[in-house]
Amino acid sequence: MNIALRTLLLAALVTTAGACSPGADEKRPASVVLISIDTLRPDHLGCYGYGKPTSPRIDAVCAQSVVFDQAIAHAPSTLPSHASILTSLIPQHHQASFDNRRALPDEITTLAEVLAEEGYRTAAFTGGGQIDPLFGLDQGFEQYTVPAADDFEATVDAALAWLDDLEDEPFFLFLHSYQPHHPYDPAPEALALFEQGYDGPLAGAVNVHQIKAINANDEALPAADLDHVVAAYDAEIREVDNAFGRLADALDARGLLEPSVLVFTSDHGEEFGEHGFVGWHSHTFFEELLRVPLFVKYPKGGPTPQRVERMVRSIDIAPTVLKAIGSRVPESFSGIDLAVFSSAREVPPLVAVGRLDRVDRARVSFVRDGRFKLERVVSRRQRLFDLIDDPAEAWDASSNYPEEVSRLIAIYEDALASRTAAQGTAIEPGDALRKELEDLGYIQ
């Protein structure tokens, strides 16, 4: 969109808001801050019940928000999951895939594009890697930069500098960081909050080569070593929390925190021995990888702070944002406005659908509702997990519930048939991006 057109649209928005209400603080449409902390498990945050001091500043904002206890991502990997967040489409429809080297197609509408068309200033400050601009998630952002892959402090600094250049304009700010993602290299003072006295073979930082070696070993990781890996991960979260606190304080000082919609989430979780792997993801659909934190802090007058126990999905984030600011939701979006859970209206059960593109050279997909999750490997097998009776997902319940298998298969096929899949855009990372991806463990 050219600058002149955007300026005209912004002027129309402000004029309309002024005509509808005489209050000076209501002339400006609500701004939006979307934060995605890569590889962040909800059960390692205080507001989700964790007993260690990983997230005091995040918890404080979470307490003012609508909190979703069962938010499910659509892929256990960064690119397809973030593409689902920003397009409200499941991976089978948007086709953005790191494994298949496919970028998000230009013809797909993103949340940033909708907001830019309505006069919002749009900027993204990310960790690059799988969401480098090459992969197409920059659509609709007037600025899309990579301050640092694994330093949320630098990301916050860049975002605040951008905000300082804005005038009285509504904005959409997307922040992303790989900081809790392996390798785990927290500052010593942060690590000291979570362990004392460990002097084993993994002492200090835990690099990608060590994590790969751990997972290549047939023997279980000794408990003290596993505790150190988890402590290093927790320390990384604490450093994210410090930067989040700076961001919240800066927004508040600028008068932007209270009137903005703030969404906090992640693209996927991480595995710490629940199903054999440590410090790894992108290979299964177990809950430790699919369940993500999600809370929405609404402006004054929005839904009151509360907890929602029912399952929701990452594709619901974009329509929730648009509804919260009174904007239109494109027909291409598949999700729903999560504010319906804050009303007395009955909400039908939701189903989450997702995909992995390469596991043993076979595509794997899942469909999950409130109780059951069906995993399907193309031309090989399928497994059903009963998340109520078997929350550890230790055994295949498909023979016990054949009717549930049939029901979920039908739901899955209906979901795929509901929209035409995009073709995807073939890409290949250059040398610099390949190095970033190698450092994150994505390329061998």
Sine and cosine of phi, psi and omega as CSV:
sin_phi,cos_phi,sin_psi,cos_psi,sin_omega,cos_omega
0.00,0.00,0.72,-0.69,-0.01,-1.00
-0.98,0.22,0.32,-0.95,-0.11,-0.99
-0.89,0.45,-0.63,0.78,-0.03,-1.00
-0.89,0.46,-0.69,0.72,0.00,-1.00
-0.91,0.42,-0.68,0.73,0.01,-1.00
-0.88,0.48,-0.63,0.78,0.00,-1.00
-0.90,0.43,-0.65,0.76,0.03,-1.00
-0.90,0.44,-0.67,0.74,0.01,-1.00
-0.91,0.42,-0.66,0.75,0.03,-1.00
-0.89,0.47,-0.69,0.72,0.01,-1.00
-0.87,0.50,-0.64,0.77,0.02,-1.00
-0.90,0.43,-0.65,0.76,0.02,-1.00
-0.88,0.48,-0.74,0.67,-0.05,-1.00
-0.91,0.41,-0.64,0.76,0.01,-1.00
-0.89,0.45,-0.69,0.73,0.00,-1.00
-0.89,0.45,-0.70,0.72,0.01,-1.00
-0.88,0.47,-0.64,0.77,0.00,-1.00
-0.92,0.39,-0.57,0.82,-0.01,-1.00
-0.94,0.33,-0.50,0.87,-0.07,-1.00
-0.99,0.16,-0.43,0.90,-0.08,-1.00
-0.50,-0.87,0.69,-0.72,-0.03,-1.00
-0.99,0.15,-0.19,0.98,-0.06,-1.00
-0.92,0.39,0.77,-0.63,-0.04,-1.00
-0.88,0.47,-0.57,0.82,-0.05,-1.00
-0.98,0.19,-0.01,1.00,0.02,-1.00
-0.95,-0.30,0.09,1.00,-0.02,-1.00
-0.97,0.25,-0.40,0.92,-0.09,-1.00
-0.98,-0.19,0.82,-0.57,0.06,-1.00
-0.85,0.52,0.50,-0.87,-0.01,-1.00
-0.88,0.47,0.70,-0.72,0.08,-1.00
-1.00,0.06,0.18,-0.98,-0.10,-1.00
-0.74,-0.67,0.75,-0.66,0.13,-0.99
-0.85,-0.53,0.88,-0.47,0.02,-1.00
-0.92,-0.40,0.86,-0.51,-0.04,-1.00
-0.88,-0.47,0.81,-0.58,0.09,-1.00
-0.83,-0.55,0.91,-0.42,0.04,-1.00
-0.99,-0.17,0.93,-0.36,-0.13,-0.99
-0.86,0.51,0.68,-0.74,0.17,-0.99
0.91,0.41,0.53,0.85,-0.06,-1.00
-0.99,-0.17,0.90,-0.43,0.07,-1.00
-0.98,0.19,0.71,-0.70,0.04,-1.00
-0.90,0.43,-0.55,0.84,-0.05,-1.00
-0.97,0.26,0.14,0.99,0.15,-0.99
-0.93,-0.36,0.33,0.94,0.10,-1.00
-0.90,-0.44,0.61,-0.80,0.00,-1.00
-0.85,0.52,-0.62,0.78,-0.04,-1.00
-0.95,0.32,-0.14,0.99,0.13,-0.99
-0.94,-0.34,0.28,0.96,0.15,-0.99
0.98,-0.18,0.06,1.00,-0.01,-1.00
-0.95,0.32,0.65,-0.76,-0.08,-1.00
-1.00,-0.01,-0.04,1.00,-0.01,-1.00
-0.98,-0.21,0.41,-0.91,-0.16,-0.99
-0.99,0.12,0.86,0.51,-0.03,-1.00
-0.98,0.18,-0.48,0.88,-0.30,-0.95
-0.57,-0.82,0.75,0.66,-0.04,-1.00
-0.87,0.49,-0.62,0.78,-0.02,-1.00
-0.96,0.26,-0.64,0.77,0.09,-1.00
-0.88,0.47,-0.68,0.73,-0.01,-1.00
-0.86,0.51,-0.60,0.80,-0.04,-1.00
-0.90,0.44,-0.66,0.75,0.04,-1.00
-0.96,0.26,-0.60,0.80,0.05,-1.00
-0.84,0.55,-0.60,0.80,-0.01,-1.00
-0.91,0.41,-0.31,0.95,0.02,-1.00
-0.99,-0.16,0.24,0.97,-0.22,-0.97
-0.82,-0.57,0.20,-0.98,0.25,-0.97
-1.00,0.08,0.87,-0.50,-0.13,-0.99
-0.94,-0.35,0.76,-0.65,-0.03,-1.00
-0.96,-0.28,0.90,-0.43,-0.11,-0.99
-0.98,0.20,-0.37,0.93,-0.04,-1.00
-0.78,-0.63,0.92,0.40,0.08,-1.00
-1.00,-0.02,0.76,-0.65,-0.12,-0.99
-0.88,-0.48,0.79,-0.62,0.08,-1.00
-0.99,0.17,0.26,-0.97,-0.07,-1.00
-0.98,-0.18,-0.01,1.00,0.08,-1.00
-0.30,-0.95,0.55,-0.84,0.04,-1.00
-1.00,0.02,0.53,0.85,0.00,-1.00
-0.59,-0.81,0.35,-0.94,-0.30,-0.95
-0.94,0.35,-0.80,0.61,-0.10,-0.99
-0.90,0.44,-0.83,0.56,-0.04,-1.00
-0.89,0.45,-0.56,0.83,0.00,-1.00
-0.92,0.39,-0.72,0.69,0.03,-1.00
-0.92,0.39,-0.57,0.82,0.07,-1.00
-0.88,0.48,-0.61,0.79,0.05,-1.00
-0.92,0.39,-0.63,0.78,0.04,-1.00
-0.88,0.48,-0.71,0.71,-0.14,-0.99
-1.00,0.08,-0.29,0.96,-0.01,-1.00
-0.91,-0.41,-0.20,0.98,-0.09,-1.00
0.86,0.52,0.59,0.81,0.06,-1.00
-0.80,-0.59,0.57,-0.82,0.08,-1.00
-0.96,0.29,0.36,-0.93,-0.04,-1.00
-0.84,0.55,-0.54,0.84,0.01,-1.00
-0.90,0.44,-0.36,0.93,-0.01,-1.00
-0.99,-0.16,-0.63,0.77,-0.03,-1.00
-1.00,0.10,-0.43,0.90,0.13,-0.99
0.93,0.37,0.14,0.99,0.08,-1.00
-0.94,0.33,0.83,-0.56,-0.15,-0.99
-0.51,-0.86,0.84,-0.54,0.08,-1.00
-0.94,0.33,-0.68,0.73,-0.01,-1.00
-0.86,0.51,-0.64,0.77,-0.02,-1.00
-1.00,-0.03,0.05,1.00,0.00,-1.00
0.80,0.60,0.79,0.62,0.02,-1.00
-0.86,-0.51,0.81,-0.59,0.04,-1.00
-1.00,0.04,0.29,-0.96,0.08,-1.00
-0.90,0.43,0.82,-0.58,-0.02,-1.00
-0.91,0.42,0.53,-0.85,-0.02,-1.00
-0.88,0.48,-0.51,0.86,-0.11,-0.99
-0.97,0.26,-0.19,0.98,0.02,-1.00
-0.99,0.14,0.70,-0.72,-0.03,-1.00
-1.00,0.09,0.74,-0.67,0.03,-1.00
-0.95,-0.31,0.30,-0.95,0.08,-1.00
-0.84,0.54,-0.67,0.74,-0.01,-1.00
-0.89,0.46,-0.61,0.79,0.01,-1.00
-0.91,0.41,-0.65,0.76,0.03,-1.00
-0.88,0.48,-0.72,0.70,-0.05,-1.00
-0.94,0.34,-0.61,0.80,0.05,-1.00
-0.89,0.46,-0.64,0.77,0.02,-1.00
-0.90,0.43,-0.40,0.91,0.00,-1.00
-0.99,-0.11,0.22,0.98,0.12,-0.99
1.00,-0.08,0.09,1.00,0.03,-1.00
-0.97,0.24,0.62,-0.78,0.24,-0.97
-0.97,0.24,0.67,-0.74,-0.11,-0.99
-0.76,-0.65,0.74,-0.68,0.03,-1.00
-0.51,-0.86,0.57,-0.82,0.06,-1.00
-0.78,-0.62,0.70,-0.71,0.07,-1.00
-0.81,-0.59,0.94,-0.34,-0.21,-0.98
-0.79,-0.61,0.07,-1.00,0.05,-1.00
-1.00,-0.01,0.07,1.00,0.02,-1.00
0.93,0.37,-0.70,-0.71,-0.03,-1.00
0.87,0.50,-0.85,-0.52,-0.03,-1.00
-0.95,0.32,-0.22,0.98,0.10,-0.99
-0.90,-0.43,0.49,0.87,0.19,-0.98
-0.84,0.54,0.47,-0.88,0.01,-1.00
-0.80,0.60,-0.44,0.90,0.02,-1.00
-0.82,0.57,-0.50,0.86,-0.09,-1.00
-1.00,0.04,0.08,1.00,0.21,-0.98
1.00,0.00,0.02,1.00,-0.01,-1.00
-0.98,0.19,-0.01,1.00,0.04,-1.00
-0.99,0.15,-0.03,1.00,-0.03,-1.00
-0.87,0.50,0.84,-0.54,0.02,-1.00
1.00,-0.09,-0.17,0.99,0.02,-1.00
-1.00,-0.07,0.80,-0.60,0.06,-1.00
-0.96,0.28,-0.41,0.91,0.11,-0.99
-0.69,-0.72,0.76,-0.65,0.00,-1.00
-0.61,-0.79,0.98,-0.18,-0.11,-0.99
-0.80,-0.60,0.24,-0.97,-0.04,-1.00
-0.85,-0.53,1.00,0.05,0.00,-1.00
-0.90,0.44,-0.67,0.74,-0.01,-1.00
-0.21,-0.98,0.59,-0.81,-0.02,-1.00
-0.94,0.33,-0.71,0.70,-0.20,-0.98
-0.79,-0.61,0.57,0.82,0.02,-1.00
-0.68,-0.73,1.00,-0.06,-0.05,-1.00
-0.91,0.41,-0.43,0.90,0.06,-1.00
-0.85,0.52,-0.73,0.69,0.01,-1.00
-0.91,0.42,-0.60,0.80,0.04,-1.00
-0.89,0.45,-0.70,0.72,0.03,-1.00
-0.89,0.45,-0.68,0.73,0.02,-1.00
-0.84,0.54,-0.72,0.70,-0.02,-1.00
-0.90,0.43,-0.64,0.77,0.00,-1.00
-0.91,0.41,-0.67,0.74,-0.01,-1.00
-0.92,0.38,-0.58,0.81,0.07,-1.00
-0.89,0.45,-0.62,0.78,0.04,-1.00
-0.91,0.41,-0.68,0.73,0.01,-1.00
-0.89,0.46,-0.56,0.83,-0.01,-1.00
-0.90,0.43,-0.38,0.93,-0.01,-1.00
-1.00,0.04,-0.13,0.99,-0.01,-1.00
-0.99,0.14,0.48,-0.88,0.18,-0.98
-1.00,-0.08,-0.45,-0.90,-0.05,-1.00
-0.99,0.15,0.95,0.31,-0.10,-1.00
-0.80,-0.60,0.61,-0.79,0.10,-0.99
-0.94,0.35,0.52,-0.85,-0.07,-1.00
-0.64,-0.77,0.39,-0.92,0.17,-0.98
-0.86,-0.50,0.89,-0.46,-0.04,-1.00
-0.89,-0.46,0.86,-0.51,0.03,-1.00
-0.93,-0.37,0.86,-0.52,0.00,-1.00
-0.88,-0.48,0.70,-0.72,-0.01,-1.00
-0.61,-0.79,0.58,-0.81,0.06,-1.00
-0.54,-0.84,0.60,-0.80,0.10,-0.99
-1.00,0.01,0.20,0.98,-0.20,-0.98
-0.80,0.61,-0.70,0.71,0.03,-1.00
-0.98,0.20,-0.12,0.99,0.02,-1.00
-0.94,0.33,0.53,-0.85,0.08,-1.00
-0.89,0.46,0.52,-0.85,0.05,1.00
-0.95,0.31,0.44,-0.90,0.01,-1.00
-0.99,-0.15,0.93,-0.38,-0.08,-1.00
-0.66,-0.75,0.90,0.44,-0.03,-1.00
-0.97,0.26,0.33,-0.94,0.12,-0.99
-0.90,0.43,0.57,-0.82,-0.02,-1.00
-0.82,0.58,-0.62,0.79,-0.03,-1.00
-0.93,0.37,-0.52,0.85,0.07,-1.00
-0.95,0.32,-0.69,0.73,0.01,-1.00
-0.88,0.47,-0.58,0.82,-0.02,-1.00
-0.89,0.45,-0.34,0.94,0.04,-1.00
-0.95,0.32,-0.32,0.95,-0.15,-0.99
-0.87,-0.49,-0.18,0.98,0.09,-1.00
-0.37,-0.93,0.46,-0.89,0.09,-1.00
-0.64,-0.77,0.72,-0.70,0.16,-0.99
1.00,-0.01,-0.03,1.00,0.03,-1.00
-0.96,0.29,0.79,-0.61,0.04,-1.00
-0.72,-0.69,0.52,0.85,-0.02,-1.00
-0.98,0.22,-0.15,-0.99,-0.10,-1.00
-0.92,0.39,-0.28,0.96,-0.02,-1.00
-0.97,-0.25,0.22,0.98,-0.10,-1.00
-0.79,0.61,0.65,-0.76,-0.02,-1.00
1.00,0.08,-0.63,-0.78,-0.01,-1.00
-0.94,0.35,0.49,-0.87,0.05,-1.00
-0.89,-0.46,0.93,-0.36,-0.10,-0.99
-1.00,-0.03,0.13,-0.99,-0.06,-1.00
-0.90,0.44,-0.61,0.79,0.01,-1.00
-0.89,0.46,-0.64,0.77,0.05,-1.00
-0.91,0.42,-0.65,0.76,0.00,-1.00
-0.91,0.42,-0.66,0.76,0.04,-1.00
-0.90,0.44,-0.63,0.77,0.03,-1.00
-0.91,0.42,-0.64,0.76,0.05,-1.00
-0.85,0.52,-0.71,0.71,-0.08,-1.00
-0.98,0.20,-0.28,0.96,0.07,-1.00
-1.00,0.09,-0.22,0.97,-0.03,-1.00
-0.99,0.11,0.74,-0.67,-0.01,-1.00
-0.95,0.31,-0.33,0.94,-0.03,-1.00
-1.00,0.00,0.53,-0.85,0.02,-1.00
-0.91,0.42,0.56,-0.83,0.04,-1.00
-0.93,0.38,0.76,-0.66,0.05,-1.00
-0.80,0.60,0.54,-0.84,-0.11,-0.99
-0.85,0.53,-0.64,0.77,-0.02,-1.00
-0.91,0.42,-0.61,0.79,0.02,-1.00
-0.94,0.35,-0.66,0.75,0.05,-1.00
-0.89,0.46,-0.67,0.74,0.03,-1.00
-0.86,0.51,-0.61,0.79,0.02,-1.00
-0.92,0.39,-0.67,0.74,0.03,-1.00
-0.86,0.51,-0.71,0.71,0.00,-1.00
-0.91,0.41,-0.63,0.77,0.03,-1.00
-0.89,0.46,-0.64,0.76,0.03,-1.00
-0.91,0.41,-0.64,0.77,0.08,-1.00
-0.89,0.46,-0.72,0.69,0.01,-1.00
-0.88,0.47,-0.62,0.78,0.01,-1.00
-0.90,0.43,-0.60,0.80,0.08,-1.00
-0.89,0.46,-0.65,0.76,0.04,-1.00
-0.89,0.46,-0.65,0.76,0.00,-1.00
-0.88,0.47,-0.61,0.80,0.04,-1.00
-0.93,0.37,-0.61,0.79,0.12,-0.99
-0.87,0.50,-0.69,0.73,-0.02,-1.00
-0.87,0.49,-0.66,0.75,0.04,-1.00
-0.86,0.51,-0.70,0.71,0.01,-1.00
-0.93,0.37,-0.61,0.79,0.06,-1.00
-0.87,0.49,-0.66,0.76,0.04,-1.00
-0.88,0.48,-0.65,0.76,0.07,-1.00
-0.89,0.46,-0.67,0.75,0.02,-1.00
-0.89,0.46,-0.73,0.68,-0.02,-1.00
-0.88,0.47,-0.68,0.73,0.02,-1.00
-0.89,0.46,-0.67,0.74,-0.03,-1.00
-0.93,0.38,-0.64,0.77,0.06,-1.00
-0.90,0.43,-0.66,0.75,0.00,-1.00
-0.90,0.43,-0.68,0.74,0.00,-1.00
-0.90,0.44,-0.49,0.87,0.02,-1.00
-1.00,0.04,0.01,1.00,-0.03,-1.00
0.96,0.28,0.42,0.91,-0.11,-0.99
-0.95,-0.32,-0.27,0.96,-0.09,-1.00
-0.96,0.29,-0.78,0.62,-0.09,-1.00
-0.90,0.45,-0.67,0.74,-0.05,-1.00
-1.00,0.06,0.06,1.00,-0.04,-1.00
-0.98,-0.19,0.38,-0.92,0.19,-0.98
-1.00,0.01,0.85,-0.53,0.03,-1.00
-0.89,-0.46,0.83,-0.56,0.01,-1.00
-0.90,-0.44,0.76,-0.65,0.01,-1.00
-0.85,-0.53,0.79,-0.62,-0.05,-1.00
-0.38,-0.93,-0.17,-0.99,0.10,-0.99
-0.57,-0.82,0.20,-0.98,0.01,-1.00
-1.00,0.01,-0.46,0.89,0.01,-1.00
-0.13,-0.99,0.11,-0.99,0.02,-1.00
-0.99,-0.17,-0.50,-0.86,-0.03,-1.00
-0.51,-0.86,0.45,-0.89,-0.04,-1.00
-0.97,-0.26,0.75,-0.67,0.03,-1.00
-0.80,-0.60,0.83,0.56,0.10,-0.99
1.00,-0.03,-0.04,1.00,-0.03,-1.00
-0.88,0.48,-0.59,0.81,-0.02,-1.00
-0.72,-0.70,0.57,0.82,0.18,-0.98
0.97,-0.22,-0.39,0.92,-0.03,-1.00
-0.96,-0.28,0.40,-0.92,0.00,-1.00
-0.77,-0.64,0.79,-0.62,0.05,-1.00
0.90,0.44,0.60,0.80,-0.08,-1.00
-0.60,-0.80,0.35,-0.94,0.01,-1.00
-0.40,-0.92,-0.20,-0.98,0.03,-1.00
0.94,0.34,0.34,0.94,-0.05,-1.00
-0.73,-0.68,-0.20,0.98,0.02,-1.00
-0.60,-0.80,0.09,-1.00,0.07,-1.00
-0.91,-0.41,0.41,0.91,0.04,-1.00
-0.93,0.38,0.36,-0.93,-0.14,-0.99
-0.88,0.48,-0.53,0.85,0.00,-1.00
-0.90,0.44,-0.28,0.96,0.04,-1.00
-0.97,-0.23,-0.48,0.88,-0.06,-1.00
-1.00,-0.05,-0.49,0.87,-0.05,-1.00
-0.98,0.20,0.73,-0.68,-0.07,-1.00
-0.75,-0.66,0.39,-0.92,0.14,-0.99
-0.95,0.32,0.54,-0.84,0.11,-0.99
-0.40,-0.92,0.88,-0.48,0.19,-0.98
-0.65,-0.76,0.48,-0.88,-0.04,-1.00
-0.83,-0.56,0.89,-0.45,0.11,-0.99
-1.00,-0.07,0.92,-0.38,-0.03,-1.00
-1.00,0.04,0.40,-0.92,0.15,-0.99
-0.92,0.40,0.19,-0.98,0.05,-1.00
-0.83,0.55,0.72,-0.69,-0.03,-1.00
0.99,-0.14,-0.20,0.98,0.04,-1.00
-0.99,0.10,-0.14,-0.99,0.03,-1.00
-0.82,0.58,0.61,-0.79,-0.01,-1.00
-0.96,0.27,0.46,-0.89,0.03,-1.00
-0.83,0.56,0.72,-0.69,-0.02,-1.00
-0.21,-0.98,0.15,-0.99,0.06,-1.00
-0.92,-0.38,0.65,-0.76,0.03,-1.00
-0.91,-0.42,0.87,-0.49,-0.07,-1.00
-1.00,0.06,-0.42,0.91,-0.07,-1.00
-0.95,0.32,0.44,-0.90,-0.04,-1.00
-0.92,0.40,0.70,-0.72,0.14,-0.99
-0.76,-0.65,0.04,-1.00,-0.16,-0.99
-0.71,-0.70,0.38,-0.93,0.03,-1.00
-0.90,0.45,-0.49,0.87,0.01,-1.00
-0.93,0.36,-0.18,0.98,0.02,-1.00
-1.00,0.09,-0.16,0.99,-0.08,-1.00
-0.92,0.40,-0.77,0.64,-0.08,-1.00
-0.88,0.47,-0.75,0.66,0.05,-1.00
-0.90,0.44,-0.51,0.86,0.06,-1.00
-0.90,0.44,-0.69,0.73,0.04,-1.00
-0.87,0.49,-0.74,0.67,-0.07,-1.00
-0.91,0.42,-0.65,0.76,0.04,-1.00
-0.91,0.41,-0.58,0.82,-0.04,-1.00
-0.91,0.41,-0.46,0.89,0.00,-1.00
-0.97,-0.23,0.14,0.99,0.05,-1.00
0.97,0.25,0.44,0.90,-0.03,-1.00
-0.99,-0.16,0.23,-0.97,0.04,-1.00
-0.97,0.26,0.49,-0.87,0.09,-1.00
-0.94,-0.33,0.87,-0.50,-0.04,-1.00
-0.88,0.48,0.50,-0.86,0.04,-1.00
-0.90,0.44,-0.38,0.92,-0.01,-1.00
-0.95,0.31,-0.30,0.95,-0.02,-1.00
-0.97,0.24,0.69,-0.72,-0.05,-1.00
-0.99,-0.13,-0.27,0.96,-0.08,-1.00
-0.99,0.13,-0.04,-1.00,0.01,-1.00
-0.84,-0.54,0.25,-0.97,0.09,-1.00
-0.98,0.19,0.89,-0.45,-0.07,-1.00
-0.95,0.32,-0.16,0.99,0.06,-1.00
-0.90,0.44,-0.30,0.95,0.02,-1.00
-0.88,0.47,-0.43,0.91,0.02,-1.00
-0.96,0.29,-0.26,0.97,0.01,-1.00
-1.00,-0.01,-0.07,1.00,-0.02,-1.00
-0.97,-0.26,0.04,-1.00,0.00,-1.00
-1.00,0.10,-0.04,1.00,-0.04,-1.00
-0.94,0.35,0.55,-0.84,0.07,-1.00
-0.97,0.22,0.75,-0.66,-0.03,-1.00
-0.93,-0.37,0.81,-0.59,0.02,-1.00
-0.88,0.48,0.46,-0.89,0.06,-1.00
-0.85,0.52,0.64,-0.77,0.03,-1.00
-0.99,-0.11,0.40,-0.92,0.06,-1.00
-0.79,-0.61,0.71,-0.70,0.06,-1.00
-0.97,-0.24,0.70,-0.71,0.01,-1.00
-0.80,-0.60,0.66,-0.75,0.00,-1.00
-0.42,-0.91,-0.06,-1.00,-0.13,-0.99
-0.42,-0.91,0.53,-0.85,0.32,-0.95
-0.92,-0.39,0.57,-0.82,-0.07,-1.00
-1.00,-0.06,-0.35,0.94,-0.03,-1.00
-0.48,-0.88,0.95,-0.30,0.18,-0.98
-0.71,-0.70,0.92,-0.40,-0.10,-0.99
0.78,0.62,0.63,0.77,0.06,-1.00
0.91,0.42,0.35,0.94,0.04,-1.00
-0.79,-0.62,0.64,-0.77,0.10,-1.00
-0.95,0.30,0.66,-0.75,-0.02,-1.00
-0.83,-0.56,0.67,-0.74,0.00,-1.00
-0.75,-0.67,0.28,-0.96,0.07,-1.00
-0.62,-0.78,0.39,-0.92,0.16,-0.99
-0.67,-0.75,0.73,-0.68,-0.11,-0.99
-0.68,-0.73,0.70,-0.71,0.17,-0.99
-0.89,-0.46,-0.37,-0.93,-0.09,-1.00
-0.90,0.43,-0.52,0.85,-0.07,-1.00
-0.91,-0.41,-0.64,0.77,-0.16,-0.99
-0.93,-0.38,0.52,-0.86,0.11,-0.99
-0.74,-0.67,0.80,-0.60,0.03,-1.00
-0.94,-0.34,0.82,-0.57,0.06,-1.00
-0.96,-0.28,0.76,-0.65,-0.05,-1.00
-0.81,-0.58,0.83,-0.56,0.12,-0.99
-0.98,-0.22,0.84,-0.54,-0.10,-0.99
-0.83,0.56,0.80,-0.59,0.10,-0.99
0.91,0.42,0.26,0.97,-0.03,-1.00
-0.81,-0.59,-0.94,0.35,-0.16,-0.99
-0.37,-0.93,0.09,-1.00,0.14,-0.99
-0.56,-0.83,0.50,-0.87,0.01,-1.00
-0.74,-0.67,0.64,-0.77,0.05,-1.00
-0.91,-0.41,0.75,-0.66,0.05,-1.00
-0.90,-0.43,0.74,-0.68,0.07,-1.00
-1.00,-0.09,0.97,-0.23,-0.14,-0.99
-0.97,0.23,-0.17,0.99,0.07,-1.00
-1.00,0.03,-0.82,0.57,-0.05,-1.00
-0.99,0.16,-0.33,0.94,-0.04,-1.00
-0.67,-0.74,0.92,0.39,-0.06,-1.00
-0.90,0.44,-0.36,0.93,0.05,-1.00
-0.99,0.17,-0.08,1.00,-0.01,-1.00
0.80,0.61,0.80,0.59,-0.08,-1.00
-1.00,-0.08,-0.31,0.95,-0.06,-1.00
-0.59,-0.81,0.47,-0.88,-0.02,-1.00
-0.99,0.13,0.88,-0.48,-0.05,-1.00
-0.98,-0.18,0.24,0.97,-0.10,-0.99
-0.89,0.46,-0.57,0.82,0.00,-1.00
-0.96,0.29,-0.39,0.92,0.02,-1.00
-0.98,0.17,-0.48,0.88,-0.09,-1.00
-0.75,-0.67,0.89,0.45,-0.01,-1.00
-0.88,0.48,-0.50,0.87,0.00,-1.00
-0.94,0.35,-0.52,0.85,0.06,-1.00
-0.95,0.32,-0.60,0.80,0.08,-1.00
-0.87,0.50,-0.74,0.68,-0.01,-1.00
-0.90,0.44,-0.66,0.75,0.00,-1.00
-0.89,0.46,-0.72,0.70,-0.04,-1.00
-0.94,0.33,-0.56,0.83,0.08,-1.00
-0.88,0.47,-0.68,0.73,0.00,-1.00
-0.90,0.44,-0.66,0.75,0.04,-1.00
-0.89,0.46,-0.68,0.73,0.00,-1.00
-0.88,0.47,-0.73,0.69,-0.02,-1.00
-0.91,0.41,-0.60,0.80,0.07,-1.00
-0.91,0.42,-0.64,0.77,0.02,-1.00
-0.89,0.45,-0.69,0.73,0.01,-1.00
-0.91,0.42,-0.61,0.79,-0.05,-1.00
-0.98,0.21,-0.16,0.99,-0.10,-1.00
-0.95,0.30,-0.37,0.93,-0.01,-1.00
-0.59,-0.81,0.38,-0.93,0.08,-1.00
-0.99,0.12,0.76,-0.65,0.00,-1.00
-0.95,0.31,0.63,-0.77,0.10,-1.00
-0.94,0.34,0.24,-0.97,0.00,-1.00
-1.00,0.04,-0.42,0.91,-0.08,-1.00
0.98,0.18,0.42,-0.91,-0.03,-1.00
-0.89,-0.46,0.88,-0.47,-0.05,-1.00
-0.92,0.38,0.74,-0.68,0.02,-1.00
-0.63,-0.78,0.26,-0.97,0.10,-1.00
-0.61,-0.80,0.82,-0.57,-0.02,-1.00
-0.89,0.46,0.59,-0.81,0.11,-0.99
-0.98,0.18,-0.05,-1.00,-0.11,-0.99
-0.88,0.47,-0.70,0.72,-0.05,-1.00
-0.90,0.43,-0.70,0.72,0.00,-1.00
-0.93,0.37,-0.59,0.81,0.05,-1.00
-0.86,0.51,-0.63,0.77,0.03,-1.00
-0.90,0.43,-0.68,0.74,0.06,-1.00
-0.85,0.53,-0.71,0.71,-0.04,-1.00
-0.93,0.37,-0.58,0.82,0.08,-1.00
-0.90,0.43,-0.67,0.74,0.00,-1.00
-0.89,0.45,-0.48,0.88,0.03,-1.00
-1.00,0.03,-0.03,1.00,0.04,-1.00
1.00,0.08,0.17,0.98,-0.05,-1.00
-0.99,0.14,-0.43,0.90,0.01,-1.00
-0.85,-0.53,0.74,-0.67,-0.04,-1.00
-0.94,0.33,0.00,0.00,0.00,0.00
